[in-house]
Amino acid sequence: MPGPAVTITGAGRSFQVQLGPRPIEISDGHGGWQEVSRARRMAVTEWQGPSPLKVKLPVLYDGYSTGASVQGQVTALINGVSPPDGSAEPPPFTITGAWPVPASTQFVCDGIEWDSEGWIRDEAGTPVRALFTIICLQYVAPDPIVRTSTATSRAATSTTAASSTAAPARASTAAAIYTVKAGDTLTGIAAAMLGDWRRFTDLASLNGIRDPNTVPAGATLRIPT
């Protein structure tokens, strides 16, 4: 029997999908201990932090009863969570609806597994049913790299600046204003307005947003350059 529906949202796009008949499989997300060897003594047990969640999300697209093709829906979803060209890092997404993981948890696609049935076609060859699994890996943003300059590098920079001609004035850091709409995410706004979803941290910093997962509709955001 098919399961309930969930909504996958990322980079300003949403996909409502029906869960397949297989159960959702959740692994990892716990533990985090590691054995560290010591010479001629018992290894110590060191806490490294838990690994990200990994969820197998079964998806069913079914147009069998109506004879409707599901090819376009399947292609749009797979390309939405894992762009085929690989030219850019795919954006994270959230999953909301009838499933056991908090809605604020962000995921990335770690693979697609096709069911043994895979595609089912009608007598005319139209793909009317598709059953596959999205391997969802919890997205944990990397720690920001903070570079500090030494006294020598600061002096060199100062000397270079003094010997060079005056630099042109920098553009304003707030070039535009964006009004948040229902369903918007900070990563989606960054992708649409700045061309790079990873700059959601710049949006959050400029607008004093502590929780990037909570951006109320109607709020106005300053967009950095």
C-alpha positions as CSV (number, residue, x, y, z in Angstrom):
1,M,0.0,0.0,0.0
2,P,1.3,3.5,-0.8
3,G,2.1,5.7,2.1
4,P,1.2,9.4,3.0
5,A,2.5,12.4,1.2
6,V,5.5,14.5,2.1
7,T,6.9,17.8,0.7
8,I,10.5,18.2,-0.4
9,T,11.6,21.8,-0.5
10,G,15.0,23.3,-1.5
11,A,16.4,26.2,-3.6
12,G,13.0,27.8,-3.9
13,R,11.3,24.8,-5.3
14,S,8.8,22.3,-3.7
15,F,7.9,18.8,-4.7
16,Q,4.9,16.9,-3.1
17,V,5.6,13.2,-3.3
18,Q,3.8,10.1,-2.1
19,L,5.8,7.7,0.0
20,G,6.2,4.2,-1.4
21,P,5.1,1.0,0.2
22,R,8.5,0.2,1.7
23,P,9.3,1.6,5.2
24,I,11.4,4.6,5.8
25,E,14.9,3.5,7.0
26,I,16.8,5.8,9.4
27,S,20.4,5.1,10.3
28,D,23.3,6.9,11.9
29,G,22.8,10.2,13.8
30,H,23.9,8.6,17.1
31,G,27.1,7.3,18.6
32,G,30.1,9.3,17.9
33,W,32.7,7.4,19.9
34,Q,36.0,6.4,18.4
35,E,38.7,4.0,19.6
36,V,42.2,5.7,19.7
37,S,45.1,3.3,19.9
38,R,47.9,3.7,22.4
39,A,51.3,1.9,22.4
40,R,51.2,-1.2,24.6
41,R,48.1,0.0,26.4
42,M,44.4,-0.4,26.0
43,A,42.9,2.0,23.4
44,V,41.1,5.0,24.8
45,T,37.5,5.8,23.9
46,E,37.2,9.4,22.6
47,W,34.1,11.3,21.8
48,Q,34.1,12.6,18.2
49,G,30.5,13.7,17.8
50,P,27.6,11.8,16.1
51,S,27.5,11.2,12.4
52,P,24.9,12.8,10.3
53,L,21.5,11.1,9.8
54,K,21.0,8.9,6.8
55,V,17.4,8.3,5.7
56,K,16.2,6.1,2.9
57,L,13.0,7.8,1.6
58,P,10.8,5.6,-0.6
59,V,9.0,7.5,-3.3
60,L,6.1,6.5,-5.5
61,Y,4.7,8.3,-8.5
62,D,1.5,6.6,-9.7
63,G,-0.6,7.5,-12.7
64,Y,-1.7,3.9,-13.5
65,S,-5.4,4.4,-12.8
66,T,-5.6,7.4,-15.1
67,G,-3.0,6.4,-17.7
68,A,-1.1,9.6,-17.0
69,S,2.7,9.7,-17.6
70,V,4.9,10.3,-14.5
71,Q,8.1,10.8,-16.5
72,G,8.1,14.6,-16.1
73,Q,7.4,14.5,-12.4
74,V,10.2,12.0,-11.7
75,T,12.7,13.8,-13.8
76,A,11.9,17.2,-12.1
77,L,12.3,15.7,-8.6
78,I,15.5,13.9,-9.3
79,N,17.1,16.9,-11.0
80,G,15.8,19.1,-8.2
81,V,17.6,17.2,-5.4
82,S,20.6,16.1,-7.5
83,P,21.3,18.2,-10.7
84,P,22.6,15.9,-13.4
85,D,25.4,18.1,-14.8
86,G,27.4,18.2,-11.6
87,S,28.7,21.6,-12.4
88,A,27.7,23.1,-9.0
89,E,27.2,21.8,-5.5
90,P,23.5,20.8,-5.1
91,P,21.6,22.8,-2.5
92,P,20.2,21.1,0.7
93,F,16.5,20.5,1.1
94,T,14.0,19.9,3.9
95,I,11.3,17.3,4.1
96,T,8.0,18.1,5.8
97,G,4.8,16.0,6.3
98,A,4.1,12.6,7.8
99,W,7.5,11.4,8.7
100,P,9.6,11.1,11.9
101,V,12.4,13.6,11.3
102,P,12.1,17.3,12.5
103,A,11.1,19.6,9.6
104,S,14.0,21.9,10.2
105,T,16.6,19.2,9.4
106,Q,18.3,19.8,6.1
107,F,19.4,17.0,3.8
108,V,21.4,16.5,0.6
109,C,20.9,13.7,-1.9
110,D,23.5,10.9,-1.5
111,G,22.1,8.7,-4.2
112,I,19.0,7.2,-5.9
113,E,18.1,3.5,-5.7
114,W,15.6,2.1,-8.1
115,D,13.1,-0.5,-6.9
116,S,13.2,-3.9,-8.6
117,E,10.0,-2.9,-10.4
118,G,11.4,0.5,-11.3
119,W,9.3,1.9,-14.1
120,I,5.9,0.4,-15.0
121,R,4.5,1.2,-18.5
122,D,1.1,0.7,-19.9
123,E,0.4,-1.1,-23.2
124,A,1.2,2.1,-25.2
125,G,4.6,2.3,-23.5
126,T,3.8,5.3,-21.3
127,P,5.6,5.3,-18.0
128,V,2.6,5.3,-15.5
129,R,4.3,4.3,-12.3
130,A,7.8,4.8,-10.8
131,L,9.1,3.5,-7.5
132,F,12.5,4.5,-6.2
133,T,14.4,5.6,-3.0
134,I,16.2,8.8,-2.3
135,I,19.2,8.4,0.0
136,C,19.0,11.5,2.1
137,L,22.1,12.5,4.1
138,Q,21.8,15.1,6.8
139,Y,23.5,18.4,5.8
140,V,25.8,19.8,8.4
141,A,27.4,23.1,7.4
142,P,31.2,23.2,7.6
143,D,32.8,25.4,10.2
144,P,33.7,28.8,8.8
145,I,37.4,29.4,8.2
146,V,38.7,32.4,10.1
147,R,42.0,33.8,8.8
148,T,44.0,36.0,11.1
149,S,46.8,38.1,9.8
150,T,50.3,38.3,11.5
151,A,52.1,41.5,12.3
152,T,54.4,40.9,9.3
153,S,51.5,40.4,6.9
154,R,49.7,43.4,8.3
155,A,52.8,45.6,7.8
156,A,53.2,44.3,4.2
157,T,49.6,45.1,3.5
158,S,49.9,48.6,5.0
159,T,53.1,49.2,2.9
160,T,51.4,48.0,-0.3
161,A,48.3,50.1,0.3
162,A,50.4,53.2,1.0
163,S,52.4,52.9,-2.2
164,S,49.4,52.2,-4.4
165,T,47.0,54.7,-5.8
166,A,43.7,55.3,-4.0
167,A,41.3,52.4,-4.5
168,P,37.8,53.2,-5.9
169,A,35.0,53.4,-3.3
170,R,33.4,50.1,-2.6
171,A,29.7,49.5,-3.4
172,S,27.1,49.5,-0.7
173,T,26.7,46.2,1.1
174,A,22.9,46.4,0.8
175,A,22.1,46.8,-2.9
176,A,18.5,45.5,-2.8
177,I,15.5,44.6,-0.6
178,Y,13.6,41.3,-0.8
179,T,10.2,40.6,0.8
180,V,10.0,37.0,2.1
181,K,7.1,35.0,0.6
182,A,5.4,32.0,2.2
183,G,7.5,28.9,1.6
184,D,10.7,30.8,1.0
185,T,13.9,29.5,2.5
186,L,17.1,31.4,3.2
187,T,19.1,29.0,0.9
188,G,16.5,29.5,-1.8
189,I,16.6,33.3,-1.5
190,A,20.4,33.2,-1.7
191,A,20.3,31.0,-4.8
192,A,17.8,33.3,-6.6
193,M,19.1,36.7,-5.5
194,L,22.9,36.0,-5.2
195,G,23.3,33.0,-7.6
196,D,24.8,30.8,-4.8
197,W,22.7,29.1,-2.1
198,R,25.8,28.9,0.1
199,R,25.6,32.7,0.7
200,F,22.6,32.2,2.9
201,T,25.1,32.9,5.8
202,D,25.8,36.4,4.3
203,L,22.0,37.0,4.3
204,A,21.7,35.8,7.9
205,S,24.6,37.9,9.1
206,L,23.5,41.1,7.3
207,N,19.9,40.8,8.6
208,G,20.7,39.6,12.1
209,I,19.0,36.2,11.6
210,R,20.0,33.7,14.3
211,D,18.0,30.7,13.0
212,P,18.4,30.4,9.2
213,N,15.6,27.9,9.1
214,T,13.0,30.4,10.4
215,V,12.3,33.3,8.1
216,P,8.7,34.7,8.5
217,A,6.7,35.6,5.4
218,G,6.4,39.3,5.0
219,A,9.8,40.1,6.4
220,T,12.1,42.3,4.4
221,L,15.7,41.3,3.9
222,R,18.6,43.4,2.8
223,I,20.5,41.6,0.0
224,P,24.3,41.9,0.1
225,T,26.3,42.5,-3.1
